[in-house]
Amino acid sequence: MTVIDVNRLVFRLMTMSDVKTIVAIEQESFTSPWTEEAFVNELTNNHFARYMVMDYEGEVLGYGGMWTIMDEAHVTNVAVREPYRGRGLGEMLMVELQRAAVMFGSKRMTLEVRVSNEVAQRLYRKLGFEPSGVRPGYYSDNKEDALIMWAELDASGEVENGYDDYK
């Protein structure tokens, strides 16, 4: 297992040259992965879209995306490469998304998560998200329901339970 020095992680905007890697991460992470065309469209045509990658020494370990509309941010997708999961990197990525959302003027953030994905739900709760409803049959692969979660964002850009304890 490769040791990651979190002080050397770089969070940066996703570029077109990242798309093939992002699609590979999608395919290893989700049963209904987004296509290359979907990411290209997000980066070139969706003026609400904000995507970032987590880069470690030139290798993309994960990415996250959101749409910022008015004073709300809607998380579209978050994923970490399989060999790097379980190390707190997903939490770090979410904290960076929350900070970026505040920078873009968002006061609240929302996301959907599979009702069966208890690991992700625990992470989101740790980061201030609370359940607010269910979208029945939301996931097209198996018609699983999605839990809708919302978090209030701190205008100072600080995120409680951030990843400072990893440093």
Phi, psi and chi 1 to 4 in degrees:
 res  aa     phi    psi   chi1   chi2   chi3   chi4
   1 MET       -  124.7 -178.3 -177.9  -67.3      -
   2 THR   -70.7  131.7  -53.2      -      -      -
   3 VAL   -82.3  133.0  175.3      -      -      -
   4 ILE  -106.2  122.9  -58.7  -69.0      -      -
   5 ASP   -86.4  102.2  177.2   -4.0      -      -
   6 VAL   -60.8  -21.5  -63.5      -      -      -
   7 ASN   -69.6  -13.9  -65.2  -53.4      -      -
   8 ARG  -104.4    4.0  -66.2  170.2   58.3 -168.9
   9 LEU   -71.5  141.7  -76.1  170.9      -      -
  10 VAL  -121.4  128.0  174.2      -      -      -
  11 PHE  -104.5  121.0  -64.8   89.6      -      -
  12 ARG  -141.5  166.3   61.1  172.6  175.2   76.7
  13 LEU   -64.3  142.4  -67.9  176.5      -      -
  14 MET   -70.5  139.9 -175.3 -172.9  -65.1      -
  15 THR  -118.3  169.2   65.4      -      -      -
  16 MET   -59.0  -32.5  -66.1  -62.8  -77.2      -
  17 SER   -70.5  -13.4   63.8      -      -      -
  18 ASP   -85.7  -16.2  -65.1  -43.6      -      -
  19 VAL   -57.7  -44.9  170.4      -      -      -
  20 LYS   -60.7  -40.8  -71.9 -155.7 -176.6  -55.0
  21 THR   -66.2  -41.3  -58.5      -      -      -
  22 ILE   -63.0  -41.5  -61.6  -49.6      -      -
  23 VAL   -62.5  -39.3  169.4      -      -      -
  24 ALA   -62.7  -41.6      -      -      -      -
  25 ILE   -64.8  -41.5  -64.0  171.2      -      -
  26 GLU   -55.9  -46.7  -87.4  -78.7  -58.8      -
  27 GLN   -66.1  -33.4  -69.4  171.7  -15.9      -
  28 GLU   -85.0   -8.2   69.0 -175.4   38.6      -
  29 SER  -107.5  -30.1  -58.4      -      -      -
  30 PHE  -129.9  147.8  -57.5  111.6      -      -
  31 THR   -76.1  -22.7   55.0      -      -      -
  32 SER  -126.3   73.7  -63.8      -      -      -
  33 PRO   -70.3  151.0   25.1  -31.5      -      -
  34 TRP   -69.9  153.3  -76.9   22.1      -      -
  35 THR   -91.6  167.2   63.1      -      -      -
  36 GLU   -57.9  -42.2 -178.3  173.9  -20.9      -
  37 GLU   -61.1  -37.6  -66.9   76.1   21.7      -
  38 ALA   -62.7  -43.7      -      -      -      -
  39 PHE   -69.6  -39.7  -76.9  103.9      -      -
  40 VAL   -59.8  -44.4  168.2      -      -      -
  41 ASN   -61.6  -43.4 -174.8   58.5      -      -
  42 GLU   -59.5  -43.9  -73.3  -70.1  -79.6      -
  43 LEU   -74.7  -27.4  -66.5  176.8      -      -
  44 THR  -106.0  -27.5   58.1      -      -      -
  45 ASN  -118.9  -17.3  -63.0  -39.2      -      -
  46 ASN  -100.1  102.0 -175.3  -13.4      -      -
  47 HIS   -74.4   -4.5   63.1  -82.6      -      -
  48 PHE   -89.9  -16.5  -61.4  112.9      -      -
  49 ALA   -78.1  137.8      -      -      -      -
  50 ARG  -135.1  118.1  -46.5  -82.4 -177.0 -113.8
  51 TYR  -125.4  139.5  -74.5   82.9      -      -
  52 MET  -131.9  155.5   71.7  169.6   52.5      -
  53 VAL  -118.5  154.1  -62.3      -      -      -
  54 MET  -105.5  111.1  180.0  172.6   45.9      -
  55 ASP  -109.5  134.8 -174.8  -62.8      -      -
  56 TYR  -130.3  109.0 -174.3   71.5      -      -
  57 GLU    52.2   42.9  -61.8  179.7  -18.4      -
  58 GLY    87.4   -2.4      -      -      -      -
  59 GLU  -109.6  129.7  179.7 -176.3   -1.3      -
  60 VAL   -79.0  117.1  175.1      -      -      -
  61 LEU   -95.4  -20.4  -57.1 -173.9      -      -
  62 GLY  -172.1  175.3      -      -      -      -
  63 TYR  -156.7  163.0   72.4   95.5      -      -
  64 GLY  -149.5  151.7      -      -      -      -
  65 GLY  -139.9  156.3      -      -      -      -
  66 MET  -155.7  160.9   63.7 -175.1  163.2      -
  67 TRP  -109.2  129.8  -64.3  -14.6      -      -
  68 THR  -105.8  114.6   54.3      -      -      -
  69 ILE  -129.4  120.6  -56.6  168.9      -      -
  70 MET    55.5 -121.8  -56.3  -66.1  -76.7      -
  71 ASP  -107.7   24.5   63.6  -11.1      -      -
  72 GLU  -124.8  147.6  -64.4  178.4   -6.9      -
  73 ALA  -118.6  131.5      -      -      -      -
  74 HIS  -114.3  112.5 -175.1  127.0      -      -
  75 VAL   -68.6  126.4  176.3      -      -      -
  76 THR   -94.4  -41.7   55.0      -      -      -
  77 ASN  -164.4  148.9   34.0   20.6      -      -
  78 VAL  -145.5  131.7  175.5      -      -      -
  79 ALA  -154.8  148.2      -      -      -      -
  80 VAL  -122.6  140.7  172.9      -      -      -
  81 ARG   -52.9  140.9  -70.7 -144.9   88.9  124.6
  82 GLU   -51.3  -46.9 -159.5  -79.8  -36.4      -
  83 PRO   -65.7  -13.1  -14.8   24.6      -      -
  84 TYR  -107.9    5.9  -61.6   97.2      -      -
  85 ARG   -74.8  157.8  -67.0 -179.6 -167.3  154.6
  86 GLY    79.4   14.9      -      -      -      -
  87 ARG  -116.6    8.6  -57.0 -172.4 -160.1 -168.8
  88 GLY    87.7    2.9      -      -      -      -
  89 LEU   -70.8  -34.3  -62.2  177.3      -      -
  90 GLY   -63.3  -39.5      -      -      -      -
  91 GLU   -63.2  -44.4  179.9  175.7  -11.9      -
  92 MET   -60.9  -41.1  -65.9  172.7   70.5      -
  93 LEU   -63.6  -44.1 -169.5   49.7      -      -
  94 MET   -63.6  -40.1  -79.8  -61.9  -60.1      -
  95 VAL   -61.7  -42.3  167.4      -      -      -
  96 GLU   -64.3  -39.1  -71.8  -61.0  -38.4      -
  97 LEU   -62.6  -42.2  -83.3  177.5      -      -
  98 GLN   -62.8  -42.5  -72.3 -179.8  -53.0      -
  99 ARG   -63.7  -42.7  -72.0 -179.1  175.8  152.2
 100 ALA   -64.3  -39.7      -      -      -      -
 101 ALA   -59.6  -43.1      -      -      -      -
 102 VAL   -61.7  -42.7  168.6      -      -      -
 103 MET   -59.7  -33.4 -170.6  178.6   74.6      -
 104 PHE   -87.2    7.7  -76.7  106.3      -      -
 105 GLY    94.1    9.2      -      -      -      -
 106 SER   -78.4  140.3  -62.3      -      -      -
 107 LYS  -105.7  -20.7  -67.2  178.8  172.6   45.8
 108 ARG  -138.1  156.7  -62.1  172.6   10.2  118.8
 109 MET  -135.4  141.7  179.7  176.1  -97.3      -
 110 THR  -131.3  161.0 -172.7      -      -      -
 111 LEU  -160.3  164.4   52.7   77.8      -      -
 112 GLU  -115.7  144.6  -69.4   90.8    7.5      -
 113 VAL  -141.7  143.6   59.0      -      -      -
 114 ARG   -56.1  138.7  -71.3  179.6 -174.3  -90.9
 115 VAL   -62.1  -23.9  -66.6      -      -      -
 116 SER   -85.8   -9.1   64.5      -      -      -
 117 ASN   -89.5   77.5 -168.7  -16.8      -      -
 118 GLU   -69.4  -30.6  -65.7  175.4   17.0      -
 119 VAL   -62.4  -49.7  171.5      -      -      -
 120 ALA   -64.1  -41.0      -      -      -      -
 121 GLN   -60.5  -39.8  -71.2  176.5   41.3      -
 122 ARG   -61.8  -43.6  -88.5 -165.5  -54.6  -83.7
 123 LEU   -61.3  -47.9  168.0   61.2      -      -
 124 TYR   -62.5  -39.6  -59.8  144.4      -      -
 125 ARG   -63.0  -40.4  -78.1 -174.5  174.8   94.6
 126 LYS   -59.1  -31.7 -179.1  177.9 -179.5 -176.3
 127 LEU   -93.8   14.7  -64.1  175.7      -      -
 128 GLY    96.0    2.9      -      -      -      -
 129 PHE   -79.1  141.9  -73.1   86.3      -      -
 130 GLU  -128.4  142.0  -64.0  177.9    2.3      -
 131 PRO   -62.2  141.6  -17.9   29.0      -      -
 132 SER  -133.7   -5.1   67.5      -      -      -
 133 GLY   168.3 -177.5      -      -      -      -
 134 VAL  -131.8  139.7  172.0      -      -      -
 135 ARG  -104.0  104.4  -66.6 -165.0 -161.5  -77.3
 136 PRO   -64.2  135.7  -19.2   30.5      -      -
 137 GLY    60.9   26.8      -      -      -      -
 138 TYR   -61.9  -40.0 -177.5   77.6      -      -
 139 TYR   -86.7  123.7  -67.7   96.6      -      -
 140 SER   -70.6  -25.0   60.1      -      -      -
 141 ASP   -70.6  -37.8   62.4  -30.6      -      -
 142 ASN  -138.1    9.1   65.4   -4.7      -      -
 143 LYS    63.0   23.3  -57.6  -61.8 -179.0 -150.0
 144 GLU   -66.8  147.5 -177.0  174.6   -2.2      -
 145 ASP   -73.1  154.1  -64.9  -11.9      -      -
 146 ALA  -111.6  136.5      -      -      -      -
 147 LEU   -86.7  126.7  179.9   64.4      -      -
 148 ILE   -89.6  130.3  -56.0  164.4      -      -
 149 MET  -128.1  146.5  -59.2 -176.8   83.1      -
 150 TRP  -129.8  148.5  -77.9   90.5      -      -
 151 ALA  -135.9  141.2      -      -      -      -
 152 GLU   -82.5  137.6  -61.5  -63.4  -40.0      -
 153 LEU  -103.0  139.3  -60.2  174.5      -      -
 154 ASP   -78.0  124.2 -175.3  -27.3      -      -
 155 ALA   -61.7  -19.5      -      -      -      -
 156 SER   -75.6  -10.7   70.9      -      -      -
 157 GLY    89.3   -6.2      -      -      -      -
 158 GLU   -80.1  141.1  -65.9  -58.2  -48.6      -
 159 VAL  -119.3  120.9  177.1      -      -      -
 160 GLU   -63.3  149.7  -73.6 -168.6   35.8      -
 161 ASN    59.2   34.5  -60.8  -39.2      -      -
 162 GLY   -68.1 -171.5      -      -      -      -
 163 TYR   -97.9   20.0   59.2   82.5      -      -
 164 ASP   -60.3  -25.6  -71.0  -25.2      -      -
 165 ASP   -72.1   -7.7   41.5  -34.9      -      -
 166 TYR   -87.2  -15.3  -68.5  102.0      -      -
 167 LYS   -92.6      -  -66.7 -176.2  178.5 -179.7
